[in-house]
Amino acid sequence: MSKKKSTVQRLAIVEDMTIYNAMMQKQSLVEALAACDELELDLSTVAEIDTAGFQLLVLVKREAARLGKQARIVAHSQAVSEVVDFFNMAAHFGDPMLVPAQEAR
């Protein structure tokens, strides 16, 4: 029996992660997660993130766990870092500057 090779996809979000972009970004995130085993999120150019954007990050992490996949932030902007730190979720999302992502349970 051969083991299937894990697929990794890196998705760069370049728009602000705000309520104004949430529906479009949700679709992109869900499609990207469906197409791979590991989703790496590059959020290095996100200038603004609000609670709707943060909820998208929580959604993609939860869906990845439900599907037995991985999702993590591999690069972030100052704005994303501040929101993730505010909610004390760096370990959950895999902040590349702090700690590796927690494994899905």
N, CA, C and O atoms as a MOPAC input file, in Angstrom:
PM7 MOZYME 1SCF
protein

 N      0.84500 1    -1.16800 1     0.00000 1
 C      0.00000 1     0.00000 1     0.00000 1
 C      0.89400 1     1.23500 1     0.00000 1
 O      1.77000 1     1.36400 1     0.85500 1
 N      0.68400 1     2.13700 1    -0.94300 1
 C      1.49900 1     3.34500 1    -0.99800 1
 C      0.81400 1     4.47100 1    -0.22400 1
 O     -0.41100 1     4.58500 1    -0.19500 1
 N      1.64100 1     5.28100 1     0.39000 1
 C      1.12300 1     6.40700 1     1.15700 1
 C      1.00900 1     7.62000 1     0.23700 1
 O      1.95200 1     7.95200 1    -0.48200 1
 N     -0.14000 1     8.27400 1     0.26300 1
 C     -0.38200 1     9.45100 1    -0.55500 1
 C      0.50000 1    10.60500 1    -0.06100 1
 O      0.60700 1    10.85400 1     1.14000 1
 N      1.11500 1    11.28800 1    -0.99900 1
 C      1.95800 1    12.41700 1    -0.65000 1
 C      1.09000 1    13.59500 1    -0.21400 1
 O      0.09000 1    13.91200 1    -0.85800 1
 N      1.47600 1    14.23100 1     0.86900 1
 C      0.76200 1    15.38200 1     1.39300 1
 C      0.94200 1    16.58500 1     0.47800 1
 O      2.05600 1    16.87900 1     0.04400 1
 N     -0.15300 1    17.28000 1     0.18600 1
 C     -0.07500 1    18.47100 1    -0.64300 1
 C     -0.13600 1    19.71200 1     0.23700 1
 O     -0.94800 1    19.80800 1     1.15700 1
 N      0.74000 1    20.65300 1    -0.07000 1
 C      0.80700 1    21.91100 1     0.66700 1
 C      0.48600 1    23.03900 1    -0.29800 1
 O      1.02300 1    23.09700 1    -1.40400 1
 N     -0.38500 1    23.92600 1     0.12600 1
 C     -0.71500 1    25.09500 1    -0.69000 1
 C     -0.48300 1    26.34400 1     0.15300 1
 O     -0.87400 1    26.40700 1     1.31900 1
 N      0.15700 1    27.32900 1    -0.45700 1
 C      0.36900 1    28.61600 1     0.21000 1
 C     -0.58000 1    29.61600 1    -0.42300 1
 O     -0.60100 1    29.78100 1    -1.64300 1
 N     -1.36800 1    30.28400 1     0.41700 1
 C     -2.32700 1    31.27200 1    -0.05000 1
 C     -1.95600 1    32.62600 1     0.54500 1
 O     -1.88800 1    32.78400 1     1.76400 1
 N     -1.72100 1    33.58800 1    -0.32100 1
 C     -1.41300 1    34.94800 1     0.12500 1
 C     -2.68300 1    35.79200 1     0.05400 1
 O     -3.29800 1    35.91800 1    -1.00500 1
 N     -3.06300 1    36.35900 1     1.17500 1
 C     -4.18100 1    37.29100 1     1.21800 1
 C     -3.58200 1    38.68700 1     1.11700 1
 O     -2.76600 1    39.07600 1     1.95300 1
 N     -3.98300 1    39.43900 1     0.10100 1
 C     -3.38500 1    40.75200 1    -0.11400 1
 C     -4.33800 1    41.89400 1     0.24700 1
 O     -3.89700 1    43.02700 1     0.44100 1
 N     -5.62500 1    41.60900 1     0.33800 1
 C     -6.58500 1    42.63500 1     0.71900 1
 C     -6.71300 1    42.68100 1     2.24000 1
 O     -6.28600 1    41.76300 1     2.94000 1
 N     -7.30700 1    43.76400 1     2.73800 1
 C     -7.61200 1    43.84800 1     4.16500 1
 C     -8.57900 1    42.72700 1     4.52900 1
 O     -9.46200 1    42.38300 1     3.74400 1
 N     -8.41300 1    42.17000 1     5.70300 1
 C     -9.31600 1    41.12400 1     6.18700 1
 C    -10.36600 1    41.79300 1     7.07200 1
 O    -10.31200 1    41.73500 1     8.30000 1
 N    -11.32100 1    42.42800 1     6.39400 1
 C    -12.38000 1    43.15200 1     7.08800 1
 C    -13.73200 1    42.64800 1     6.61900 1
 O    -13.82700 1    41.83600 1     5.69800 1
 N    -14.75100 1    43.13400 1     7.25600 1
 C    -16.11200 1    42.72600 1     6.91400 1
 C    -16.42100 1    42.98400 1     5.44000 1
 O    -17.24800 1    42.28700 1     4.85200 1
 N    -15.76900 1    43.97500 1     4.84000 1
 C    -16.02900 1    44.32700 1     3.44900 1
 C    -15.50300 1    43.26900 1     2.47300 1
 O    -15.99100 1    43.17200 1     1.34700 1
 N    -14.52400 1    42.48600 1     2.89100 1
 C    -13.93000 1    41.46100 1     2.03000 1
 C    -14.21400 1    40.03900 1     2.51800 1
 O    -13.79300 1    39.07000 1     1.88700 1
 N    -14.91800 1    39.91500 1     3.62500 1
 C    -15.06100 1    38.61800 1     4.29600 1
 C    -15.69300 1    37.53400 1     3.42200 1
 O    -15.20200 1    36.40500 1     3.40000 1
 N    -16.75900 1    37.84900 1     2.71100 1
 C    -17.43200 1    36.81300 1     1.91200 1
 C    -16.53200 1    36.28400 1     0.80500 1
 O    -16.46300 1    35.07500 1     0.58100 1
 N    -15.84500 1    37.18000 1     0.11600 1
 C    -14.94700 1    36.77100 1    -0.96100 1
 C    -13.78300 1    35.94900 1    -0.38800 1
 O    -13.40900 1    34.91900 1    -0.95000 1
 N    -13.22600 1    36.40500 1     0.71500 1
 C    -12.09600 1    35.71100 1     1.31400 1
 C    -12.50500 1    34.35900 1     1.88400 1
 O    -11.73700 1    33.39900 1     1.83000 1
 N    -13.70800 1    34.28600 1     2.42600 1
 C    -14.18600 1    33.00100 1     2.93700 1
 C    -14.19200 1    31.96800 1     1.82100 1
 O    -13.71000 1    30.85100 1     2.00500 1
 N    -14.72900 1    32.32900 1     0.67800 1
 C    -14.77700 1    31.41200 1    -0.46300 1
 C    -13.37600 1    30.98000 1    -0.87700 1
 O    -13.13900 1    29.79700 1    -1.12100 1
 N    -12.45000 1    31.92200 1    -0.95700 1
 C    -11.06500 1    31.60100 1    -1.33700 1
 C    -10.40700 1    30.66500 1    -0.33900 1
 O     -9.71400 1    29.72300 1    -0.72500 1
 N    -10.62200 1    30.92400 1     0.94200 1
 C    -10.02600 1    30.08900 1     1.98500 1
 C    -10.59200 1    28.67500 1     1.96400 1
 O     -9.84200 1    27.70500 1     2.07100 1
 N    -11.90700 1    28.55200 1     1.82800 1
 C    -12.55600 1    27.23700 1     1.80000 1
 C    -12.09500 1    26.44400 1     0.58100 1
 O    -11.81100 1    25.25100 1     0.69200 1
 N    -12.01900 1    27.08900 1    -0.57600 1
 C    -11.56500 1    26.40600 1    -1.79300 1
 C    -10.10400 1    25.97300 1    -1.67700 1
 O     -9.74500 1    24.86700 1    -2.08400 1
 N     -9.27500 1    26.83600 1    -1.12900 1
 C     -7.85400 1    26.49800 1    -0.96500 1
 C     -7.68700 1    25.32100 1    -0.01100 1
 O     -6.88200 1    24.42500 1    -0.26600 1
 N     -8.42800 1    25.31900 1     1.06500 1
 C     -8.34000 1    24.21900 1     2.02800 1
 C     -8.81800 1    22.90500 1     1.40700 1
 O     -8.24100 1    21.85000 1     1.67200 1
 N     -9.85200 1    22.96300 1     0.59600 1
 C    -10.37800 1    21.75800 1    -0.04300 1
 C     -9.37000 1    21.15500 1    -1.01300 1
 O     -9.39100 1    19.94800 1    -1.25400 1
 N     -8.48900 1    21.97900 1    -1.57100 1
 C     -7.56500 1    21.52600 1    -2.61200 1
 C     -6.22200 1    21.02400 1    -2.08700 1
 O     -5.33700 1    20.69700 1    -2.87800 1
 N     -6.05600 1    20.95900 1    -0.76400 1
 C     -4.75200 1    20.56100 1    -0.23900 1
 C     -4.89600 1    19.84100 1     1.10000 1
 O     -5.98700 1    19.74300 1     1.66100 1
 N     -3.76800 1    19.34300 1     1.59100 1
 C     -3.72900 1    18.72600 1     2.92000 1
 C     -3.23400 1    19.70900 1     3.97300 1
 O     -3.61400 1    19.62300 1     5.14100 1
 N     -2.38200 1    20.64500 1     3.55100 1
 C     -1.84100 1    21.66100 1     4.44800 1
 C     -1.96800 1    23.01900 1     3.77600 1
 O     -1.52100 1    23.21200 1     2.64500 1
 N     -2.58000 1    23.95000 1     4.48300 1
 C     -2.76100 1    25.29800 1     3.96000 1
 C     -1.89300 1    26.26100 1     4.75900 1
 O     -2.03000 1    26.38300 1     5.97700 1
 N     -1.00000 1    26.94100 1     4.05100 1
 C     -0.14600 1    27.95600 1     4.65800 1
 C     -0.68300 1    29.31900 1     4.26300 1
 O     -0.82700 1    29.61800 1     3.07800 1
 N     -0.97900 1    30.14200 1     5.25500 1
 C     -1.53100 1    31.46300 1     5.00100 1
 C     -0.45000 1    32.52200 1     5.12200 1
 O      0.17600 1    32.68200 1     6.17000 1
 N     -0.24800 1    33.23400 1     4.03600 1
 C      0.68400 1    34.36000 1     4.02500 1
 C     -0.16000 1    35.62500 1     4.17000 1
 O     -0.85300 1    36.03500 1     3.23900 1
 N     -0.08900 1    36.22500 1     5.33500 1
 C     -0.87600 1    37.41700 1     5.63200 1
 C      0.02600 1    38.63800 1     5.78800 1
 O     -0.34200 1    39.61100 1     6.44700 1
 N      1.20500 1    38.58100 1     5.18100 1
 C      2.21400 1    39.62100 1     5.37600 1
 C      1.83300 1    40.97500 1     4.78800 1
 O      2.39200 1    41.99500 1     5.19100 1
 N      0.90000 1    41.00800 1     3.84900 1
 C      0.51100 1    42.28800 1     3.25300 1
 C     -0.86000 1    42.77200 1     3.71600 1
 O     -1.36700 1    43.76100 1     3.18800 1
 N     -1.47000 1    42.10000 1     4.68600 1
 C     -2.77100 1    42.52200 1     5.21800 1
 C     -2.55800 1    43.76600 1     6.08700 1
 O     -1.92600 1    43.70200 1     7.14100 1
 N     -3.10000 1    44.89700 1     5.62300 1
 C     -2.90600 1    46.15800 1     6.34900 1
 C     -3.90400 1    46.33400 1     7.48700 1
 O     -3.61200 1    47.01900 1     8.46800 1
 N     -5.09000 1    45.71700 1     7.36400 1
 C     -6.12200 1    45.86600 1     8.38300 1
 C     -6.87400 1    44.54800 1     8.54700 1
 O     -7.16500 1    43.85500 1     7.57200 1
 N     -7.18000 1    44.21800 1     9.79400 1
 C     -7.98300 1    43.02800 1    10.08700 1
 C     -8.93600 1    43.38700 1    11.22300 1
 O     -8.53100 1    43.97000 1    12.22900 1
 N    -10.20000 1    43.03100 1    11.04700 1
 C    -11.18900 1    43.27200 1    12.09600 1
 C    -11.70900 1    41.93000 1    12.59800 1
 O    -11.15500 1    40.88500 1    12.25800 1
 N    -12.75900 1    41.95200 1    13.39500 1
 C    -13.25500 1    40.68800 1    13.95700 1
 C    -13.77300 1    39.74500 1    12.87700 1
 O    -13.69100 1    38.52700 1    13.03100 1
 N    -14.30400 1    40.29000 1    11.79000 1
 C    -14.74500 1    39.41700 1    10.68900 1
 C    -13.55100 1    38.67700 1    10.09800 1
 O    -13.64600 1    37.48600 1     9.80000 1
 N    -12.43700 1    39.36600 1     9.92700 1
 C    -11.22100 1    38.72000 1     9.42800 1
 C    -10.69800 1    37.68300 1    10.40500 1
 O    -10.27400 1    36.60000 1    10.00100 1
 N    -10.72600 1    38.00900 1    11.67800 1
 C    -10.27700 1    37.05100 1    12.68400 1
 C    -11.17600 1    35.81100 1    12.67900 1
 O    -10.69100 1    34.68700 1    12.81200 1
 N    -12.47400 1    36.01900 1    12.52700 1
 C    -13.40900 1    34.89000 1    12.46300 1
 C    -13.10800 1    33.99000 1    11.26900 1
 O    -13.27900 1    32.77400 1    11.36000 1
 N    -12.66600 1    34.56100 1    10.16000 1
 C    -12.26700 1    33.74400 1     9.01500 1
 C    -11.07600 1    32.85100 1     9.36000 1
 O    -11.02800 1    31.68600 1     8.96800 1
 N    -10.11700 1    33.41100 1    10.09700 1
 C     -8.95900 1    32.61100 1    10.50700 1
 C     -9.38500 1    31.46600 1    11.41800 1
 O     -8.89200 1    30.34600 1    11.28400 1
 N    -10.28900 1    31.74200 1    12.33200 1
 C    -10.80200 1    30.70100 1    13.22700 1
 C    -11.55100 1    29.65100 1    12.41300 1
 O    -11.39600 1    28.45300 1    12.65100 1
 N    -12.36000 1    30.09300 1    11.45600 1
 C    -13.11200 1    29.16700 1    10.60000 1
 C    -12.19100 1    28.22400 1     9.84300 1
 O    -12.41300 1    27.01300 1     9.83600 1
 N    -11.16400 1    28.76300 1     9.20700 1
 C    -10.28000 1    27.91300 1     8.40200 1
 C     -9.51800 1    26.94000 1     9.29700 1
 O     -9.27800 1    25.80000 1     8.90000 1
 N     -9.14200 1    27.36600 1    10.47800 1
 C     -8.44700 1    26.47000 1    11.41200 1
 C     -9.38500 1    25.35000 1    11.87100 1
 O     -8.98900 1    24.18600 1    11.92600 1
 N    -10.62200 1    25.70700 1    12.19900 1
 C    -11.60500 1    24.71300 1    12.64800 1
 C    -11.94600 1    23.72600 1    11.53700 1
 O    -12.03500 1    22.52200 1    11.78100 1
 N    -12.13700 1    24.22800 1    10.32000 1
 C    -12.44600 1    23.34900 1     9.19500 1
 C    -11.27600 1    22.42100 1     8.87600 1
 O    -11.47800 1    21.25400 1     8.54300 1
 N    -10.07900 1    22.93000 1     8.97600 1
 C     -8.90200 1    22.08400 1     8.74300 1
 C     -8.88200 1    20.93500 1     9.74400 1
 O     -8.65500 1    19.78500 1     9.36700 1
 N     -9.11500 1    21.23600 1    10.99700 1
 C     -9.12600 1    20.19200 1    12.03100 1
 C    -10.23700 1    19.17800 1    11.75800 1
 O    -10.03000 1    17.97200 1    11.89600 1
 N    -11.40400 1    19.66400 1    11.37300 1
 C    -12.53800 1    18.77700 1    11.08800 1
 C    -12.23700 1    17.82600 1     9.93900 1
 O    -12.67800 1    16.67700 1     9.94000 1
 N    -11.48000 1    18.31500 1     8.95800 1
 C    -11.15500 1    17.51700 1     7.78000 1
 C     -9.85200 1    16.72400 1     7.91400 1
 O     -9.45100 1    16.02100 1     6.98700 1
 N     -9.19900 1    16.83800 1     9.06800 1
 C     -7.92600 1    16.14000 1     9.26800 1
 C     -6.78300 1    16.78100 1     8.50300 1
 O     -5.83400 1    16.10600 1     8.10500 1
 N     -6.87800 1    18.07700 1     8.30100 1
 C     -5.85700 1    18.81500 1     7.55800 1
 C     -5.17300 1    19.80300 1     8.49700 1
 O     -5.52600 1    19.91400 1     9.67100 1
 N     -4.19600 1    20.51200 1     7.96300 1
 C     -3.48000 1    21.53400 1     8.73100 1
 C     -3.70200 1    22.90100 1     8.08900 1
 O     -3.78300 1    23.01100 1     6.86600 1
 N     -3.80100 1    23.93500 1     8.91000 1
 C     -3.84800 1    25.31400 1     8.43100 1
 C     -3.06300 1    26.15200 1     9.42500 1
 O     -3.25300 1    26.04900 1    10.63700 1
 N     -2.17600 1    26.98700 1     8.89000 1
 C     -1.37000 1    27.81400 1     9.78300 1
 C     -0.94800 1    29.10500 1     9.08200 1
 O     -0.88200 1    29.18400 1     7.85600 1
 N     -0.66700 1    30.11200 1     9.91100 1
 C     -0.12800 1    31.37200 1     9.41100 1
 C      1.37400 1    31.19700 1     9.30100 1
 O      2.03000 1    30.80900 1    10.26800 1
 N      1.92200 1    31.48200 1     8.12800 1
 C      3.37000 1    31.35400 1     7.93600 1
 C      4.04900 1    32.70800 1     7.80000 1
 O      5.27100 1    32.80500 1     7.90300 1
 N      3.27000 1    33.74300 1     7.57200 1
 C      3.79100 1    35.11100 1     7.51800 1
 C      2.63800 1    36.03800 1     7.86800 1
 O      1.49700 1    35.79100 1     7.47700 1
 N      2.93200 1    37.09500 1     8.59700 1
 C      1.86500 1    38.00100 1     9.01800 1
 C      2.34700 1    39.43900 1     9.02100 1
 O      3.53900 1    39.72200 1     9.13400 1
 N      1.39300 1    40.32700 1     8.89400 1
 C      1.67100 1    41.75400 1     8.99900 1
 C      1.59700 1    42.15600 1    10.46500 1
 O      1.20400 1    41.36100 1    11.31900 1
 N      1.97100 1    43.37200 1    10.74400 1
 C      1.87100 1    43.89100 1    12.10400 1
 C      0.41600 1    43.88300 1    12.57400 1
 O      0.14000 1    43.55100 1    13.72700 1
 N     -0.51500 1    44.24500 1    11.68800 1
 C     -1.93800 1    44.27700 1    12.05100 1
 C     -2.44100 1    42.88800 1    12.43700 1
 O     -3.14700 1    42.73800 1    13.43400 1
 N     -2.08400 1    41.87900 1    11.65600 1
 C     -2.50900 1    40.50900 1    11.95000 1
 C     -1.88200 1    40.05200 1    13.26100 1
 O     -2.55500 1    39.44600 1    14.09500 1
 N     -0.61700 1    40.33500 1    13.44200 1
 C      0.07800 1    39.94700 1    14.66600 1
 C     -0.59800 1    40.54600 1    15.89800 1
 O     -0.76700 1    39.86500 1    16.91000 1
 N     -0.98100 1    41.80700 1    15.81100 1
 C     -1.63300 1    42.46700 1    16.94300 1
 C     -2.96800 1    41.82200 1    17.28900 1
 O     -3.27500 1    41.63200 1    18.46600 1
 N     -3.76800 1    41.48100 1    16.27800 1
 C     -5.07400 1    40.86100 1    16.53400 1
 C     -4.90600 1    39.45600 1    17.09900 1
 O     -5.58600 1    39.08500 1    18.05600 1
 N     -4.01100 1    38.67900 1    16.51600 1
 C     -3.77200 1    37.32100 1    17.00400 1
 C     -3.24600 1    37.36500 1    18.44600 1
 O     -3.65800 1    36.56200 1    19.28300 1
 N     -2.34700 1    38.29400 1    18.72800 1
 C     -1.83300 1    38.44500 1    20.08800 1
 C     -2.92700 1    38.91500 1    21.04700 1
 O     -2.99700 1    38.45200 1    22.18600 1
 N     -3.77900 1    39.83400 1    20.58900 1
 C     -4.86300 1    40.33900 1    21.42500 1
 C     -5.76800 1    39.20300 1    21.90100 1
 O     -6.17900 1    39.17000 1    23.06100 1
 N     -6.07100 1    38.28000 1    20.99900 1
 C     -6.92000 1    37.14300 1    21.34300 1
 C     -6.12500 1    35.96900 1    21.93300 1
 O     -6.68500 1    34.91200 1    22.22300 1
 N     -4.80400 1    36.17200 1    22.10600 1
 C     -3.92500 1    35.15200 1    22.68600 1
 C     -4.01900 1    33.83600 1    21.91300 1
 O     -4.17400 1    32.76800 1    22.50600 1
 N     -3.92500 1    33.92300 1    20.58600 1
 C     -4.10900 1    32.75600 1    19.72000 1
 C     -2.86300 1    32.41900 1    18.90000 1
 O     -2.95200 1    31.64700 1    17.94500 1
 N     -1.71700 1    32.97400 1    19.24800 1
 C     -0.49600 1    32.72800 1    18.46800 1
 C     -0.17700 1    31.23900 1    18.38300 1
 O      0.14700 1    30.74000 1    17.30500 1
 N     -0.26100 1    30.53100 1    19.48700 1
 C      0.04000 1    29.09500 1    19.47400 1
 C     -0.97200 1    28.33100 1    18.62800 1
 O     -0.61700 1    27.35200 1    17.97100 1
 N     -2.20500 1    28.76100 1    18.63700 1
 C     -3.26300 1    28.08600 1    17.88100 1
 C     -3.05300 1    28.21800 1    16.37700 1
 O     -3.28500 1    27.26700 1    15.63100 1
 N     -2.61700 1    29.38800 1    15.93100 1
 C     -2.45200 1    29.64200 1    14.50700 1
 C     -1.05100 1    29.35700 1    13.98900 1
 O     -0.84300 1    29.31900 1    12.77600 1
 N     -0.08900 1    29.15700 1    14.87700 1
 C      1.26000 1    28.87600 1    14.43200 1
 C      1.99100 1    30.12300 1    14.01600 1
 O      2.47700 1    30.21000 1    12.88800 1
 N      2.08000 1    31.08900 1    14.90300 1
 C      2.80500 1    32.31600 1    14.63100 1
 C      4.25700 1    31.96900 1    14.34800 1
 O      4.93400 1    31.42700 1    15.22100 1
 N      4.75900 1    32.26900 1    13.14200 1
 C      6.12500 1    31.87200 1    12.79400 1
 C      7.18900 1    32.56700 1    13.63900 1
 O      8.33100 1    32.11000 1    13.68700 1
 N      6.83700 1    33.64600 1    14.29300 1
 C      7.79900 1    34.34900 1    15.13100 1
 C      7.83100 1    33.81200 1    16.56500 1
 O      8.77900 1    34.07400 1    17.30500 1
 N      6.80500 1    33.06600 1    16.95400 1
 C      6.69700 1    32.64200 1    18.35000 1
 C      6.79600 1    31.13500 1    18.55400 1
 O      7.75300 1    30.64500 1    19.15400 1
 N      5.81800 1    30.41500 1    18.06100 1
 C      5.74900 1    28.97700 1    18.30900 1
 C      5.14300 1    28.25900 1    17.10700 1
 O      4.39700 1    28.87100 1    16.34300 1
 N      5.44400 1    26.99100 1    16.92600 1
 C      4.79200 1    26.24000 1    15.83800 1
 C      3.31700 1    26.02100 1    16.14400 1
 O      2.90100 1    26.06900 1    17.30100 1
 N      2.53400 1    25.78400 1    15.10500 1
 C      1.09300 1    25.56300 1    15.26900 1
 C      0.82600 1    24.30400 1    16.07700 1
 O      1.55400 1    23.31700 1    15.97500 1
 N     -0.22200 1    24.35400 1    16.87600 1
 C     -0.65700 1    23.16800 1    17.59100 1
 C     -1.18200 1    22.16700 1    16.57400 1
 O     -1.81500 1    22.53900 1    15.58600 1
 N     -0.91600 1    20.92400 1    16.82300 1
 C     -1.41500 1    19.87700 1    15.92900 1
 C     -2.92400 1    19.73800 1    16.08300 1
 O     -3.45000 1    19.89100 1    17.18600 1
 N     -3.60900 1    19.45700 1    15.01100 1
 C     -5.05200 1    19.22300 1    15.06300 1
 C     -5.31100 1    17.97100 1    15.88600 1
 O     -4.61300 1    16.96700 1    15.74800 1
 N     -6.30400 1    18.04000 1    16.72600 1
 C     -6.62500 1    16.90000 1    17.60100 1
 C     -7.88100 1    16.23800 1    17.18600 1
 O     -8.30100 1    15.26300 1    17.80900 1

